[in-house]
């Protein structure tokens, strides 16, 4: 197994499946089973999920809403997704721990490195909602911060695309896929792997990012075992 401890970053939109809004039960089940397969191989898993399938702070701000208020609403959306995934993981027989940048008793405890590490060592899947707990930061930045805190080997960014391309492959059929990239190359080419704050944190802390298609069943296990199914971004 190539990675012993991972931070899995999932987009909120990915939970929609074929729906235009909300959470698809089928996608939840697929993700939970893929995560279970990895945990059963001995990998320690922490997860950060976005909230874009429910609410985006930036979208609210664009329509005139106060940005800070909108960002807090977005953080609450990530907690709804986190709770949904927690419920499905437990339905599949997995032990979990839900932590958050925003402490909301009795739903979850506040995120701390000690709590997360203790849960991971005990074999529980740690789901971290609530972003960083602060406005103006994305879930990309939150996932990077949490990965650094728990000393994850890698951030695995699960998307609908099988890696990083020269352009959006859903719009440009001539787009070519990268197998590997450096942080400098990705920033220089303005490839939208993660936002700049998250990217800078990964670069500074030498934390690799692996971008892959999470919607293909079994891909998560393939990545953890070292198969080249996506794009690796490193120093």
Residue pairs with C-beta under 8 A, 6 or more apart in sequence:
1 41
1 42
1 43
1 224
1 225
1 226
2 223
2 224
2 225
2 226
3 43
3 153
3 154
3 156
3 223
3 224
4 42
4 43
4 44
4 153
5 43
5 44
5 45
5 46
5 120
5 150
5 151
5 152
5 153
6 38
6 43
6 44
6 45
6 46
6 152
6 153
6 154
6 155
6 156
6 224
7 46
7 47
7 48
7 143
7 146
7 147
7 150
7 152
7 154
7 155
7 156
8 35
8 45
8 46
8 47
8 48
8 156
8 158
8 220
9 47
9 48
9 49
9 139
9 140
9 143
9 155
9 156
9 157
9 158
10 31
10 47
10 48
10 49
10 50
10 158
10 214
11 49
11 50
11 52
11 158
11 159
12 49
12 50
12 51
12 52
12 53
12 54
12 77
12 78
12 81
13 50
13 52
13 53
13 160
14 27
14 158
14 159
14 160
14 214
14 215
15 23
15 24
15 27
15 28
15 31
15 49
15 53
15 81
15 84
15 85
16 22
16 23
16 24
16 27
16 53
17 24
17 26
17 27
18 24
21 53
21 54
22 53
22 54
23 53
23 80
23 81
23 84
27 215
28 84
28 85
28 88
29 88
29 92
30 215
30 217
31 85
31 88
31 214
32 85
32 88
32 89
32 91
32 92
32 94
33 92
33 217
34 214
34 217
34 218
34 219
34 220
34 221
35 45
35 47
35 89
35 94
35 125
35 220
36 89
36 92
36 93
36 94
37 218
37 220
37 221
38 45
38 220
38 221
38 224
39 45
39 94
39 123
39 125
41 221
41 224
41 225
43 224
44 120
44 121
44 123
45 120
45 125
45 126
46 116
46 120
46 125
46 126
46 127
46 128
46 146
46 147
46 150
46 152
47 82
47 85
47 125
47 126
47 127
47 128
48 78
48 127
48 128
48 129
48 139
48 142
48 143
48 146
49 78
49 81
49 82
49 85
49 127
49 129
49 139
50 78
50 81
50 139
51 74
51 75
51 76
51 77
51 78
51 79
51 80
51 81
51 139
52 77
53 77
53 81
54 77
54 80
54 81
55 70
55 73
55 74
55 76
55 77
56 70
56 74
56 77
57 67
57 70
57 71
57 72
57 73
57 74
57 135
58 67
58 70
59 70
60 67
60 69
60 70
60 73
60 74
61 67
61 70
67 135
67 136
68 135
68 136
71 131
71 135
71 136
71 137
72 102
72 135
74 131
75 101
75 102
75 129
75 130
75 131
75 133
76 102
76 130
78 129
78 130
78 131
78 139
79 100
79 102
79 104
79 107
79 108
79 129
79 130
81 129
82 98
82 100
82 108
82 127
82 128
82 129
83 98
83 107
83 129
85 127
86 96
86 98
86 127
89 96
89 125
89 127
90 96
94 124
94 125
95 122
95 123
95 124
95 125
96 124
96 125
96 126
96 127
97 115
97 116
97 119
97 124
97 125
97 126
97 127
98 107
98 108
98 109
98 127
98 129
99 108
99 109
99 110
99 111
99 112
99 115
99 116
99 119
99 126
99 127
99 128
99 129
100 107
100 108
100 109
100 110
100 111
100 128
100 129
100 130
100 133
101 110
101 111
101 128
101 129
101 130
101 131
101 132
101 133
101 134
101 142
102 110
102 129
102 130
102 131
102 133
103 109
103 110
104 130
108 129
109 115
111 128
111 130
111 133
111 146
113 149
113 150
116 126
116 128
116 146
116 149
116 150
117 150
119 126
120 126
120 150
126 150
128 142
128 146
131 137
131 138
131 139
131 141
131 142
132 141
132 142
132 145
137 197
138 195
138 197
138 198
140 194
140 195
140 197
140 198
141 195
141 197
141 198
141 201
143 155
143 157
143 198
144 155
144 194
144 197
144 198
144 201
144 202
144 207
145 201
146 152
147 154
147 155
147 207
148 201
148 205
148 207
152 207
153 208
154 207
154 208
154 209
154 210
155 202
155 207
155 208
155 209
155 210
156 210
156 212
156 220
156 223
156 224
157 193
157 194
157 209
157 210
157 211
157 212
158 212
158 213
158 214
158 215
158 220
159 211
159 212
159 213
159 214
160 213
160 214
160 215
161 169
161 170
161 211
161 213
162 177
162 212
162 213
162 216
162 229
162 230
163 177
163 178
163 179
163 211
163 212
163 213
163 229
163 230
163 231
164 177
164 178
164 181
164 186
164 191
164 193
164 211
164 230
164 231
164 233
165 172
165 175
165 176
165 177
165 178
166 175
166 176
166 178
166 189
166 191
167 174
167 175
168 175
169 175
169 177
177 231
178 191
178 231
179 228
179 231
179 232
180 231
180 232
180 233
180 234
181 191
181 193
181 231
181 232
181 233
181 234
182 233
182 234
182 235
183 199
183 202
183 203
183 233
183 234
183 235
184 203
185 191
186 193
186 199
186 233
187 196
187 199
193 199
193 209
193 211
193 233
194 202
194 209
201 207
202 208
202 209
202 233
203 235
206 235
208 232
208 233
208 234
209 232
209 233
209 234
210 223
210 230
210 231
210 232
210 233
211 230
211 231
211 233
212 219
212 220
212 223
212 229
212 230
212 231
213 219
213 229
213 230
214 220
219 229
219 230
222 229
223 229
223 230
